[in-house]
Amino acid sequence: MGNVDELSPRELSVLKEIWQTGRTTDRTIVLESLKDDMIVEFKDGHLNLTAKGRRMLVRGSPSLWDIGS
């Protein structure tokens, strides 16, 4: 998640998975998301999106927007 303003489809998919289930198997994205304050991890391993993570999930990534439609 080098550029937090531009998330990849994979990063968005992981955020969605965390939002829906509180879990994901993609530890690489989890570690990056924790560092970027987009998620928090509880002692039991449950993950939750922060306000920043929810905003990014709702906003999506500009490169994925279909402006021509």
N, C-alpha and C positions, 0 to 999 in steps of 0.2 A: 504494500500500500504506500509506495513511495510518495505519490501525489494524492492526498486525501480528497482533493476536488475532483479527481477522475478515477473512479473505481472500475476495475475490470469486471467482465461478466462473472468470473469465478468469485471475486470478492463479494459482489452483490448477491450471488447465489448462496454463499456461506452466511451472509448477514440474514438473508431470508430464512435459511434453515435454522439459525439460532433463534430468530424471532418466533418461528413456528413451533420449535421443539425444545429450545433451551440447550441444544447440543449440536455438535458437528464432529466429524472425524478429521477435519483439515486443521491440524495443529499449527501449521505455518501461518495460515490466515488468522487463527485465534491469537497467536503471539503478536502479529502485526497490529491486529485490531485492539488488543489490550494496550499496546504501546501508543496507539493513536487515540486512546480514550473513546473508542466506539463501542466497546463491550466491557462488561465486568464479569469476573468469575468468582463464584461463591465457593466456600470450603468443600461443599459436596460435589463440586465439578459442574454444577449448573451454570449456564451462561445466560446473560441478559444484555440486551442492547441498552446503551445509554441514550440520552436525548440526542446526542450527536449521531450515534449509530442509526437511530430511528429516522432522523432527518435525511441522512445519506441514503437509506433504503427507500424512503418515499421519493426523494429527488431523483434517485437513479444516477446514471452517468450520461453526460451530454453526448458522448460518442454513440450511445445506444438509442438516442432519441431519433425518431423518424420525422424529420422536419418537413419532408416533401409530401406527407399525407394530408 
